């Protein structure tokens, strides 16, 4: 007859894991124009993430006066953007690559000019209002 099992110790709570991908663009001033500039980059990211409907629909922009955050927190976003590889069920002889292609970095590179043009309108308006340029 086997000895009775000892009760299992309760597990310690874990901190939540950071899911998804997060790219941040900061500016000294902003608000509406900064949000529009970030939305320009997010639109490019949605187009590049077309290989995954889940990622493309979850890309969001959160903008304040000083910061705009373009983020997504769905599962396939992290390996797709960072090109993380993983073994098949822990078998390190068989490694699998990530799905799709990176989307946030290339979108920021491709649409940086258009985003800066949108944000430059705010800077131009502030300079005119300050009286430095007429």
Secondary structure, 3 states (H helix, E strand, C coil): CCCCCCCCCCCCCCCCCCCCEEEEEECCCCCHHHHHHHHHHHHHHHHHCCCCHHHHHHCEEEECCCEEEEEECCHHHHHHHHCCCEEECCEEEEEECCCCCCCHHHHHHHHHHHHHHHHHHHHHHHHHHHCCCC
